[in-house]
Amino acid sequence: MNEIIIKDIDIGNRRFVRLCPIGDCHIGSPDFNREFFEFIMSWIYKNPNVVVIGMGDYIDLATLTSPTTPFTQQTSGTQQAKELMKYFKPLADENRLIGLLLGNHEYRLNKHAGVDIVDLACDMLDVPYLGVGEFVQLNTHRNGNTEKYIIYATHGSSGASTPGGKLNAQYRQSFSVGAELYLSGHTHHLSAHKENRYIVENGKRKLVTMYFVNTGHFTSWWGSYAQMRGYPIGNFGSPKIKLHGTKHRISVNI
């Protein structure tokens, strides 16, 4: 299939729609920071101009072959899946959940048992399944004006531990797929970078800005697997990305 995900949003008299990518929650892990995660989700529920892309690793789903074991889990895999549905259902019901990506933690079950729990969740929530990566065209409509934003979102797979290494892993995506906003999770780091490039459009040079955003996480560091392995303390939370409706402009707040 060559179709991409197209999302139309009428922003009314507001100047922008706000996109919040949410992932790397690790529900069920002893390191899951539930209080902070629920604080962010509560803010999203209360703000109707916010839309969400699920970035993967919503649940921890440890197995016997995982770096961490199922014996350290706070809840079972079944309970983790139920919580995933509970947190995202209000957004799906309000048509504010663009879709869900598959993370490497959810892929564990797919690899061992052929069960894609994210695909099942998307069916139950009636939202698009984004697989390991997908384009999203988000169209903002305001008083007769339409702005089209091309997004490429993927969970990511980098093992880099430095900010530069994490950015390089994400930057390489632009060699294979063309977008103006690249979203990646997995690295447990909240950061944003932008750069300008020239393209040709309608026979003329055009300067475009590309944004590379690592989408954060919701796990505590002290006493965690990350501390044990000597990983840096990545920035928590979700970026707040404004996609403007009166002119073509992206603003990233981390």
Sequence and secondary structure as in RCSB ss.txt:
>XXXX:A:sequence
MNEIIIKDIDIGNRRFVRLCPIGDCHIGSPDFNREFFEFIMSWIYKNPNVVVIGMGDYIDLATLTSPTTPFTQQT
SGTQQAKELMKYFKPLADENRLIGLLLGNHEYRLNKHAGVDIVDLACDMLDVPYLGVGEFVQLNTHRNGNTEKYI
IYATHGSSGASTPGGKLNAQYRQSFSVGAELYLSGHTHHLSAHKENRYIVENGKRKLVTMYFVNTGHFTSWWGSY
AQMRGYPIGNFGSPKIKLHGTKHRISVNI
>XXXX:A:secstr
    EEEEEE TT SEEEEEEE    BTSTTB HHHHHHHHHHHHH TTEEEEE S  B    TTSSS GGG SS
 HHHHHHHHHHHHHHHHHTT EEEE   HHHHHHHHHHS  HHHHHHHHHT  B TTEEEEEEEEEETTEEEEEE
EEEE       SHHHHHHHHHGGGGT   SEEEE SS  EEEEEEEEEEEETTEEEEEEEEEEEE   B  TTSH
HHHHT      S  EEEEESSSS EEEE 
